[in-house]
């Protein structure tokens, strides 16, 4: 049952993004396709920016709905009769007021044994903060407050919008450079009129796109690690430095104790997961979260940052 739930979430995520990108490709082709063919790479870049940026921000606009659908997040009614849920909502709202958010975020819980929390949403006024049932079962209230302070800081800093912007730029330039490279590689072919070159150029385009997108991912991950340090610092201001440090230490202890027989941490599904572990050069380059030891060290000694 767990496998099918995860598979459903992944398939829904892929389907939504494919539909968004397909729709934008059609629209951009109608608006800019002929101009790009006539006037060259300037309009091609514009075409790629429309698709890349548009796809990123449409995904951002749908992020709360996608989180609820894929993760199975159940939003808590602020007037709930459950004492535990009331405490969770009040904790989030208190931190949100401390961060100066213009509106209280939605608060949700999703059923998962992983120790995780995330924040998403298109703006500070339309945010969602969700925690896993596993986190609520295994962490003390002061540690939960530290985790939630971290997530509220993501909202206050506008990290979701910034990440969408960076992702859009990476998408656009990956598409643009892949198109230029595929044309350069295949321009000497004489099979264009018979359509034989189209498939070859499509294959080469996808190869170059994946390479450039992977290089862009290194930039995205670097920024993601940097914003995690900022969120930790913000969580320390909102929830107290001792609570933030205690939360990270608790996460480290729980994840180390919960490693599987192969010695690997169980993966968190959400990209805004609160824990991360790196191994080797590639692990460092493509990690979206810094090692917990480094995060703890920076909080204990702010001069390291």
LUMMARDO-149681 format. One record per residue: x, y, z of N, C-alpha, C, O in turn; residue in one letter. Coordinates in pm, whole numbers, padded with zeros to 5 digits, always signed. Example, Ala and Ser with C-alpha at 12.3 -4.5 7.8 and 13.67 -1.06 7.14 Angstrom:
REM LUMMARDO-149681
+01319-00569+00780+01230-00450+00780+01320-00330+00780+01424-00332+00846A +01285-00225+00708+01367-00106+00714+01290+00003+00787+01341+00114+00804S 
END
This chain:
REM LUMMARDO-149681
+00083-00120+00000+00000+00000+00000+00087+00125+00000+00057+00222-00070X +00195+00123+00080+00284+00239+00085+00346+00266-00051+00358+00381-00093X +00385+00157-00124+00446+00173-00256+00350+00242-00351+00390+00332-00425X +00225+00201-00351+00128+00259-00443+00097+00404-00408+00072+00485-00497X +00099+00438-00280+00078+00578-00241+00190+00666-00292+00166+00774-00346X +00315+00619-00274+00429+00697-00323+00427+00706-00475+00453+00812-00531X +00396+00594-00542+00392+00593-00688+00286+00689-00739+00307+00757-00840X +00173+00695-00672+00066+00787-00713+00112+00931-00700+00085+01013-00788X +00182+00964-00591+00231+01100-00572+00332+01138-00680+00326+01248-00735X +00424+01047-00709+00526+01075-00809+00463+01092-00946+00497+01185-01019X +00372+01003-00982+00307+01012-01113+00227+01140-01128+00227+01201-01235X +00158+01182-01021+00082+01305-01026+00174+01425-01044+00145+01516-01121X +00286+01424-00973+00384+01532-00985+00437+01540-01128+00442+01648-01187X +00477+01427-01184+00531+01425-01321+00425+01468-01421+00455+01546-01512X +00303+01420-01406+00196+01452-01499+00166+01602-01500+00152+01662-01606X +00155+01661-01381+00126+01805-01373+00234+01886-01443+00204+01976-01521X +00360+01854-01414+00469+01929-01476+00477+01907-01626+00507+02001-01700X +00449+01786-01673+00448+01761-01817+00339+01840-01886+00360+01897-01993X +00221+01845-01825+00111+01921-01884+00141+02070-01887+00109+02139-01985X +00201+02121-01780+00238+02263-01777+00337+02295-01888+00318+02391-01963X +00442+02215-01898+00545+02240-01999+00489+02224-02140+00522+02304-02228X +00406+02125-02164+00347+02104-02296+00260+02221-02336+00266+02269-02450X +00177+02268-02242+00091+02383-02271+00174+02506-02307+00141+02577-02402X +00279+02530-02232+00363+02647-02258+00440+02634-02389+00460+02733-02459X +00482+02514-02422+00550+02494-02551+00457+02530-02666+00497+02598-02760X +00332+02484-02659+00235+02514-02764+00210+02664-02774+00211+02720-02883X +00186+02729-02658+00159+02873-02658+00278+02951-02710+00263+03040-02794X +00397+02918-02660+00517+02990-02703+00546+02967-02850+00594+03057-02918X +00519+02848-02901+00541+02820-03042+00450+02905-03129+00491+02958-03232X +00324+02918-03086+00230+03001-03161+00269+03148-03159+00254+03219-03258X +00319+03193-03044+00351+03336-03031+00488+03371-03088+00504+03476-03151X +00587+03284-03065+00724+03321-03097+00795+03227-03194+00906+03255-03239X +00732+03116-03227+00800+03020-03312+00841+03076-03446+00955+03060-03488X +00748+03144-03516+00781+03200-03647+00882+03313-03634+00973+03325-03716X +00865+03395-03530+00960+03505-03510+01100+03452-03484+01198+03506-03535X +01110+03345-03404+01241+03287-03375+01306+03234-03501+01427+03248-03520X +01226+03172-03588+01282+03119-03712+01330+03232-03803+01430+03215-03874X +01261+03347-03804+01295+03457-03892+01406+03545-03837+01492+03591-03913X +01406+03569-03708+01496+03668-03651+01608+03610-03566+01690+03685-03514X +01613+03479-03551+01729+03418-03491+01722+03400-03342+01614+03382-03285X +01840+03403-03277+01854+03356-03141+01796+03449-03036+01767+03405-02924X +01778+03576-03067+01717+03666-02969+01578+03623-02932+01543+03617-02814X +01498+03592-03033+01362+03548-03008+01358+03404-02957+01268+03366-02883X +01458+03325-02997+01466+03190-02942+01487+03196-02791+01425+03119-02716X +01574+03286-02746+01595+03301-02602+01467+03347-02534+01434+03299-02425X +01394+03440-02596+01266+03484-02540+01169+03368-02530+01098+03353-02430X +01165+03287-02633+01077+03169-02635+01112+03075-02520+01023+03024-02452X +01243+03053-02499+01287+02965-02390+01255+03025-02253+01219+02953-02160X +01269+03156-02241+01238+03222-02113+01090+03210-02080+01054+03188-01965X +01006+03225-02181+00861+03213-02158+00828+03073-02106+00752+03058-02011X +00886+02972-02170+00858+02834-02128+00920+02804-01992+00853+02753-01902X +01051+02837-01978+01121+02803-01855+01066+02876-01734+01036+02814-01632X +01053+03008-01746+01004+03087-01633+00856+03059-01609+00811+03048-01495X +00781+03048-01718+00637+03023-01703+00610+02891-01634+00525+02884-01546X +00683+02786-01674+00664+02656-01611+00697+02658-01463+00625+02599-01382X +00807+02727-01428+00848+02733-01288+00744+02805-01203+00713+02760-01093X +00690+02916-01254+00597+02993-01172+00456+02935-01172+00381+02954-01076X +00419+02864-01277+00292+02793-01272+00299+02681-01169+00204+02658-01094X +00412+02610-01167+00431+02506-01065+00427+02567-00925+00372+02507-00832X +00486+02687-00910+00482+02755-00780+00338+02789-00743+00298+02771-00628X +00261+02839-00839+00122+02875-00811+00040+02754-00768-00053+02765-00689X +00077+02637-00822+00004+02514-00789+00065+02439-00672+00019+02330-00638X +00168+02495-00611+00248+02420-00514+00167+02372-00394+00186+02260-00347X +00078+02456-00343+00000+02412-00226-00091+02295-00264-00102+02197-00191X -00157+02308-00379-00246+02200-00424-00166+02074-00450-00210+01965-00415X -00048+02088-00512+00034+01971-00541+00081+01904-00412+00084+01781-00403X +00118+01985-00311+00162+01928-00184+00049+01850-00117+00071+01740-00065X -00069+01906-00120-00182+01838-00058-00216+01709-00131-00249+01608-00068X -00207+01712-00265-00244+01595-00344-00137+01488-00339-00169+01370-00320X -00011+01527-00355+00097+01428-00363+00139+01376-00227+00166+01257-00210X +00143+01466-00128+00188+01426+00004+00074+01379+00093+00096+01323+00201X -00049+01402+00048-00163+01366+00131-00178+01455+00252-00223+01410+00358X -00140+01583+00239-00147+01676+00352-00292+01709+00384-00370+01744+00296X -00326+01697+00510-00460+01733+00558-00447+01864+00635-00379+01870+00737X -00512+01968+00585-00505+02099+00648-00589+02099+00775-00703+02052+00775X -00532+02153+00881-00600+02156+01011-00692+02278+01017-00651+02390+00986X -00814+02256+01056-00907+02366+01081-00858+02443+01203-00838+02384+01309X -00837+02577+01190-00790+02653+01307-00880+02639+01429-00834+02661+01542X -01007+02603+01408-01101+02586+01518-01115+02439+01559-01216+02400+01618X -01015+02359+01529-01022+02217+01561-01040+02193+01710-00995+02272+01794X -01108+02083+01742-01130+02048+01882-01016+01964+01939-01012+01940+02059X -00924+01921+01853-00813+01838+01900-00709+01926+01971-00658+02020+01911X -00677+01896+02096-00577+01976+02168-00440+01974+02101-00372+02077+02095X -00400+01858+02050-00268+01848+01985-00264+01933+01858-00166+02003+01832X -00369+01926+01781-00374+02005+01659-00383+02154+01690-00324+02237+01620X -00456+02188+01795-00464+02329+01837-00326+02383+01874-00290+02494+01837X -00250+02303+01947-00115+02347+01987-00025+02366+01865+00053+02460+01860X -00037+02277+01769+00044+02288+01648+00009+02414+01570+00097+02488+01526X -00121+02439+01552-00164+02558+01478-00120+02684+01551-00070+02778+01488X -00139+02688+01680-00102+02807+01757+00049+02830+01752+00095+02944+01747X +00126+02722+01755+00271+02736+01749+00313+02798+01616+00396+02888+01612X +00254+02748+01506+00285+02803+01374+00243+02949+01364+00317+03032+01313X +00123+02980+01413+00073+03116+01404+00155+03213+01489+00179+03327+01449X +00197+03167+01605+00281+03252+01689+00414+03283+01621+00461+03397+01624X +00474+03183+01561+00599+03204+01489+00578+03294+01367+00662+03377+01335X +00465+03275+01299+00434+03358+01182+00417+03504+01221+00461+03594+01150X +00353+03527+01336+00338+03666+01384+00476+03723+01419+00504+03840+01390X +00560+03642+01480+00694+03688+01513+00776+03722+01390+00862+03811+01394X +00750+03651+01279+00821+03677+01154+00760+03790+01074+00815+03832+00972X +00644+03841+01120+00579+03952+01051+00510+03913+00922+00498+03995+00831X +00463+03789+00912+00393+03748+00790+00260+03822+00779+00193+03844+00880X +00222+03860+00656+00097+03937+00639-00029+03854+00661-00135+03910+00686X -00018+03722+00654-00134+03634+00676-00085+03503+00736+00029+03461+00713X -00170+03440+00813-00133+03314+00875-00130+03202+00771-00224+03188+00693X -00024+03123+00769-00019+03012+00674-00115+02901+00712-00153+02888+00828X -00153+02821+00614-00225+02698+00643-00131+02602+00715-00010+02602+00691X -00186+02522+00803-00107+02426+00879-00164+02288+00849-00285+02265+00861X -00076+02195+00812-00124+02062+00776-00036+01951+00831+00079+01974+00871X -00091+01832+00832-00020+01711+00874-00036+01608+00763-00143+01595+00703X +00072+01535+00735+00059+01424+00641+00115+01298+00706+00208+01302+00786X +00056+01186+00668+00089+01058+00731+00214+01000+00668+00212+00957+00553X +00323+01000+00743+00449+00944+00695+00539+00916+00815+00540+00994+00910X +00613+00806+00812+00704+00778+00924+00830+00863+00921+00901+00869+01022X +00860+00930+00809+00981+01010+00802+00971+01131+00895+00862+01179+00925X +01086+01178+00940+01091+01296+01026+01112+01416+00936+01224+01444+00894X +01005+01486+00905+01014+01587+00801+00909+01696+00820+00805+01676+00883X +00941+01812+00763+00848+01924+00757+00885+02005+00635+00999+02000+00589X +00790+02079+00581+00821+02164+00467+00725+02282+00462+00617+02280+00521X +00768+02385+00390+00685+02502+00365+00677+02521+00215+00776+02503+00144X +00561+02558+00166+00544+02583+00024+00433+02686+00005+00366+02724+00100X +00416+02730-00117+00314+02830-00146+00369+02941-00234+00490+02965-00235X +00283+03011-00307+00328+03112-00402+00367+03245-00340+00431+03327-00407X +00331+03270-00215+00364+03399-00153+00357+03387-00002+00315+03285+00052X +00399+03495+00067+00391+03498+00213+00246+03492+00262+00219+03447+00373X +00154+03538+00180+00013+03541+00220-00061+03412+00188-00173+03391+00235X +00002+03325+00109-00066+03200+00068+00030+03083+00086+00061+03011-00009X +00076+03065+00206+00174+02962+00235+00109+02843+00306+00002+02855+00366X +00176+02731+00297+00137+02610+00368+00258+02557+00442+00366+02543+00384X +00241+02529+00571+00345+02464+00651+00290+02329+00693+00185+02320+00756X +00363+02224+00658+00315+02089+00687+00422+02009+00759+00541+02028+00735X +00379+01921+00847+00471+01834+00921+00423+01690+00906+00305+01664+00887X +00518+01599+00914+00482+01457+00906+00435+01407+01041+00470+01461+01146X +00355+01302+01037+00311+01240+01163+00430+01182+01237+00431+01177+01360X +00532+01136+01162+00652+01083+01226+00726+01187+01307+00777+01158+01415X +00731+01310+01255+00797+01418+01330+00723+01446+01460+00785+01463+01565X +00591+01450+01454+00513+01478+01574+00527+01367+01678+00521+01394+01799X +00548+01244+01633+00559+01132+01726+00697+01128+01793+00708+01084+01908X +00800+01171+01724+00936+01146+01770+01011+01268+01822+01122+01254+01873X +00953+01385+01810+01025+01505+01855+00950+01573+01969+00827+01571+01975X +01029+01634+02059+00971+01706+02171+00916+01841+02124+00962+01893+02022X +00819+01900+02196+00763+02029+02155+00868+02139+02131+00854+02212+02032X +00972+02155+02215+01072+02259+02186+01144+02234+02053+01176+02328+01982X +01170+02107+02021+01236+02074+01896+01142+02100+01777+01185+02150+01673X +01015+02066+01794+00917+02094+01689+00909+02244+01664+00897+02288+01550X +00916+02322+01771+00912+02468+01755+01033+02516+01674+01020+02606+01591X +01149+02457+01698+01267+02494+01620+01249+02460+01473+01282+02541+01386X +01196+02342+01444+01171+02301+01307+01073+02398+01239+01095+02443+01127X +00965+02429+01310+00864+02518+01252+00918+02660+01234+00883+02728+01137X +01004+02705+01325+01067+02835+01307+01151+02839+01182+01154+02940+01112X +01220+02729+01152+01299+02716+01030+01209+02729+00907+01241+02801+00813X +01096+02658+00909+01007+02660+00793+00938+02796+00776+00922+02843+00663X +00899+02858+00885+00838+02991+00876+00938+03091+00819+00899+03182+00746X +01066+03075+00853+01167+03164+00797+01177+03148+00646+01198+03246+00575X +01162+03025+00596+01158+03006+00451+01048+03091+00388+01067+03154+00284X +00931+03091+00453+00819+03170+00402+00850+03319+00409+00830+03392+00312X +00900+03363+00524+00930+03505+00543+01037+03555+00447+01032+03669+00401X +01134+03468+00415+01242+03506+00323+01201+03499+00177+01278+03538+00089X +01081+03448+00149+01038+03434+00010+01117+03330-00066+01137+03343-00187X +01163+03226+00004+01251+03127-00059+01182+03051-00172+01247+03016-00270X +01051+03026-00160+00983+02951-00265+00983+03028-00396+01006+02970-00502X +00958+03160-00388+00958+03242-00509+01098+03252-00567+01117+03241-00688X +01197+03271-00481+01335+03282-00528+01380+03154-00596+01445+03159-00700X +01347+03039-00537+01385+02913-00598+01314+02892-00731+01373+02838-00825X +01189+02935-00740+01117+02925-00868+01184+03011-00974+01197+02970-01089X +01228+03131-00935+01296+03221-01028+01426+03157-01078+01453+03157-01198X +01505+03105-00986+01632+03042-01025+01607+02919-01112+01676+02898-01212X +01509+02839-01075+01477+02720-01154+01433+02760-01294+01470+02696-01392X +01353+02867-01304+01308+02914-01435+01423+02959-01523+01425+02928-01642X +01518+03032-01465+01634+03077-01542+01717+02957-01590+01760+02953-01705X +01737+02861-01501+01813+02741-01539+01741+02665-01651+01804+02622-01747X +01609+02649-01639+01532+02581-01743+01548+02652-01877+01570+02589-01980X +01536+02786-01873+01541+02864-01997+01676+02852-02066+01683+02828-02186X +01783+02868-01990+01915+02863-02051+01952+02721-02093+02024+02703-02191X +01906+02621-02020+01931+02483-02062+01863+02455-02196+01923+02393-02283X +01738+02502-02213+01668+02484-02339+01736+02561-02452+01754+02509-02562X +01774+02686-02425+01837+02770-02526+01971+02711-02571+01994+02696-02691X +02057+02677-02478+02189+02623-02513+02177+02487-02581+02254+02456-02671X +02080+02406-02538+02061+02276-02601+02014+02292-02745+02056+02216-02833X +01928+02389-02770+01881+02414-02907+01995+02461-02996+02011+02413-03108X +02073+02556-02945+02187+02607-03022+02286+02494-03052+02333+02480-03165X +02317+02413-02950+02413+02305-02969+02362+02199-03065+02439+02148-03147X +02234+02164-03057+02181+02061-03145+02177+02108-03290+02201+02029-03381X +02148+02236-03312+02150+02290-03448+02292+02290-03502+02315+02256-03618X +02388+02328-03418+02528+02331-03461+02579+02193-03499+02655+02179-03594X +02537+02091-03425+02585+01956-03451+02523+01898-03577+02589+01824-03649X +02397+01931-03605+02324+01866-03715+02310+01953-03838+02249+01909-03936X +02363+02076-03839+02338+02168-03950+02397+02118-04083+02353+02161-04190X +02495+02028-04076+02554+01979-04200+02477+01864-04262+02509+01820-04372X +02376+01816-04193+02301+01702-04244+02213+01743-04360+02164+01856-04364X +02191+01652-04455+02106+01679-04572+01972+01606-04563+01899+01596-04661X +01941+01554-04445+01818+01475-04431+01701+01556-04382+01594+01500-04356X +01717+01690-04367+01610+01771-04309+01481+01759-04389+01373+01744-04331X +01491+01765-04522+01370+01766-04604+01295+01635-04596+01173+01633-04614X +01364+01527-04568+01298+01396-04557+01258+01362-04413+01200+01258-04387X +01292+01451-04322+01253+01431-04183+01346+01340-04107+01327+01320-03987X +01447+01284-04172+01539+01195-04103+01622+01265-03998+01657+01206-03896X +01653+01394-04024+01738+01468-03931+01661+01516-03808+01721+01546-03705X +01529+01522-03820+01450+01573-03708+01467+01485-03585+01490+01536-03475X +01458+01354-03603+01471+01262-03489+01611+01270-03430+01628+01268-03308X +01713+01278-03516+01850+01287-03468+01869+01415-03387+01930+01413-03280X +01818+01526-03439+01835+01654-03369+01758+01653-03238+01802+01713-03140X +01643+01587-03236+01565+01577-03112+01642+01498-03007+01643+01535-02890X +01706+01391-03049+01786+01311-02956+01905+01391-02904+01935+01388-02785X +01972+01462-02995+02088+01542-02954+02045+01656-02863+02114+01689-02766X +01931+01717-02896+01879+01826-02812+01856+01777-02669+01897+01843-02574X +01791+01662-02655+01763+01610-02521+01891+01575-02446+01899+01592-02324X +01992+01526-02518+02119+01495-02455+02182+01623-02399+02223+01627-02283X +02190+01727-02484+02249+01853-02438+02165+01916-02328+02219+01973-02233X +02032+01908-02340+01946+01968-02238+01972+01905-02101+01982+01975-02001X +01982+01773-02098+02006+01706-01971+02142+01743-01912+02155+01757-01790X +02242+01760-01998+02375+01799-01950+02370+01939-01891+02419+01962-01780X +02310+02035-01966+02305+02173-01917+02214+02186-01794+02243+02264-01703X +02105+02109-01791+02017+02112-01674+02088+02057-01551+02069+02107-01440X +02171+01953-01570+02245+01897-01458+02346+01999-01405+02362+02012-01283X +02413+02071-01495+02506+02174-01450+02432+02285-01377+02480+02339-01278X +02313+02320-01428+02233+02421-01361+02187+02377-01224+02170+02459-01134X +02165+02246-01209+02123+02193-01080+02228+02217-00973+02194+02235-00856X +02355+02217-01012+02462+02245-00916+02445+02385-00858+02463+02406-00738X +02410+02481-00944+02386+02619-00898+02265+02624-00806+02269+02687-00700X +02158+02556-00846+02036+02554-00765+02064+02494-00627+02018+02547-00526X +02138+02386-00624+02167+02320-00497+02257+02408-00409+02240+02411-00287X +02352+02479-00470+02436+02569-00392+02351+02675-00324+02367+02702-00205X +02259+02735-00399+02173+02837-00339+02083+02776-00234+02058+02839-00131X +02033+02655-00257+01947+02589-00160+02020+02567-00028+01963+02587+00079X +02148+02526-00036+02225+02506+00087+02244+02639+00161+02234+02644+00284X +02269+02744+00086+02288+02876+00147+02161+02923+00217+02168+02979+00326X +02046+02900+00155+01920+02946+00217+01887+02863+00339+01816+02911+00428X +01935+02737+00347+01911+02658+00467+01983+02717+00587+01928+02718+00698X +02105+02766+00566+02174+02834+00676+02095+02957+00720+02084+02982+00840X +02042+03033+00626+01961+03150+00660+01835+03110+00736+01795+03176+00831X +01772+03000+00693+01651+02954+00761+01682+02906+00902+01602+02926+00993X +01797+02842+00920+01838+02801+01055+01856+02923+01145+01811+02924+01259X +01922+03026+01091+01944+03148+01169+01811+03214+01203+01791+03263+01314X +01719+03215+01105+01587+03272+01130+01509+03190+01231+01439+03246+01316X +01519+03058+01221+01452+02973+01319+01504+02995+01459+01429+02989+01556X +01635+03022+01469+01694+03051+01601+01639+03181+01657+01617+03192+01777X +01617+03280+01571+01561+03408+01618+01416+03392+01661+01374+03451+01761X +01340+03315+01588+01197+03302+01616+01168+03206+01731+01086+03236+01818X +01234+03090+01731+01203+02986+01829+01305+02978+01942+01284+02905+02039X +01415+03052+01929+01520+03044+02029+01636+02960+01977+01616+02853+01919X +01757+03008+01999+01875+02938+01946+01885+02796+02005+01917+02701+01934X +01857+02784+02134+01868+02652+02197+01769+02553+02136+01803+02436+02117X +01646+02598+02105+01547+02510+02043+01589+02469+01902+01569+02355+01861X +01648+02565+01827+01689+02534+01691+01804+02434+01691+01805+02340+01613X +01901+02454+01779+02013+02360+01788+01964+02224+01835+02005+02120+01783X +01876+02225+01935+01822+02098+01986+01746+02024+01877+01754+01902+01869X +01671+02097+01793+01596+02035+01684+01690+01967+01586+01664+01854+01543X +01799+02035+01548+01894+01977+01454+01964+01855+01514+01988+01756+01446X +01998+01864+01642+02060+01749+01707+01964+01630+01715+02003+01515+01696X +01838+01660+01742+01739+01553+01746+01723+01489+01608+01712+01367+01596X +01722+01572+01504+01713+01520+01368+01831+01429+01337+01814+01321+01279X +01948+01473+01376+02068+01393+01350+02059+01258+01421+02087+01154+01362X +02020+01260+01548+02010+01136+01624+01904+01042+01565+01926+00922+01555X +01791+01099+01526+01682+01017+01472+01721+00957+01339+01697+00839+01314X +01780+01038+01251+01817+00987+01119+01928+00884+01127+01928+00786+01052X +02023+00905+01217+02129+00805+01232+02074+00675+01287+02115+00567+01244X +01981+00684+01381+01921+00563+01438+01830+00494+01337+01810+00373+01344X +01773+00571+01243+01679+00515+01147+01740+00474+01016+01667+00440+00923X +01873+00477+01004+01936+00435+00879+01904+00290+00851+01895+00208+00943X +01887+00258+00724+01853+00120+00689+01977+00031+00693+02086+00078+00726X +01962-00095+00660+02070-00192+00673+02187-00162+00579+02299-00205+00604X +02158-00087+00472+02265-00051+00379+02340+00073+00426+02437+00116+00364X +02293+00131+00536+02360+00248+00590+02319+00378+00526+02387+00480+00543X +02209+00378+00452+02166+00498+00382+02047+00559+00456+01963+00487+00510X +02041+00692+00458+01928+00759+00520+01804+00737+00435+01810+00737+00312X +01691+00718+00501+01566+00709+00428+01536+00844+00365+01540+00946+00434X +01504+00848+00234+01489+00976+00167+01359+01045+00203+01256+00980+00221X +01365+01178+00214+01244+01258+00230+01196+01296+00091+01277+01328+00004X +01065+01294+00069+01010+01319-00064+01013+01467-00100+01040+01502-00215X +00986+01554-00003+00975+01698-00032+01112+01760-00051+01207+01727+00020X +01121+01851-00148+01249+01917-00175+01290+02011-00063+01408+02043-00049X +01193+02054+00017+01226+02145+00127+01245+02067+00257+01212+02117+00364X +01297+01947+00248+01315+01865+00368+01413+01933+00464+01498+02012+00422X +01399+01903+00590+01474+01975+00691+01604+01907+00724+01679+01957+00809X +01636+01795+00661+01760+01725+00692+01828+01684+00564+01763+01661+00463X +01958+01675+00568+02030+01633+00450+02163+01573+00488+02217+01603+00595X +02216+01486+00401+02344+01423+00426+02418+01412+00294+02358+01375+00193X +02547+01444+00294+02624+01441+00171+02733+01337+00182+02778+01302+00292X +02776+01287+00067+02883+01188+00063+02963+01209-00064+02910+01195-00174X +03093+01244-00050+03178+01262-00165+03154+01395-00234+03071+01475-00193X +03232+01416-00343+03224+01543-00416+03089+01560-00482+03028+01666-00471X +03040+01455-00550+02910+01465-00616+02799+01485-00514+02705+01561-00537X +02810+01415-00401+02710+01434-00297+02706+01576-00247+02599+01629-00218X +02822+01639-00238+02828+01778-00193+02771+01872-00297+02696+01964-00263X +02805+01851-00425+02759+01940-00531+02608+01934-00551+02545+02036-00578X +02551+01815-00536+02408+01798-00566+02322+01788-00440+02205+01752-00450X +02378+01818-00323+02299+01818-00200+02224+01950-00188+02285+02057-00200X +02093+01944-00164+02017+02068-00149+02014+02116-00004+01963+02224+00025X +02069+02035+00088+02079+02074+00228+02222+02049+00276+02283+01949+00237X +02276+02137+00360+02410+02113+00414+02407+02001+00517+02300+01967+00568X +02523+01944+00548+02528+01841+00653+02479+01899+00787+02504+02015+00818X +02411+01816+00863+02358+01862+00990+02468+01910+01085+02449+02006+01159X +02582+01843+01083+02692+01885+01170+02735+02028+01141+02763+02105+01233X +02739+02063+01013+02779+02198+00976+02672+02300+01016+02704+02411+01058X +02547+02262+01002+02439+02352+01041+02441+02377+01192+02422+02490+01237X +02465+02273+01269+02473+02287+01414+02591+02374+01453+02580+02460+01541X +02705+02350+01388+02826+02427+01419+02807+02576+01392+02856+02659+01469X +02738+02609+01285+02716+02751+01254+02624+02819+01354+02641+02937+01384X +02528+02744+01407+02441+02802+01508+02513+02819+01641+02491+02916+01714X +02598+02723+01672+02674+02732+01797+02783+02838+01792+02820+02897+01894X +02834+02863+01672+02939+02964+01654+02907+03046+01530+02956+03016+01422X +02824+03152+01544+02778+03231+01429+02892+03290+01347+02870+03324+01231X +03013+03304+01402+03123+03361+01325+03167+03271+01212+03236+03316+01121X +03127+03142+01216+03162+03050+01107+03092+03086+00980+03141+03056+00871X +02974+03152+00990+02899+03189+00870+02951+03311+00805+02897+03354+00703X 
END
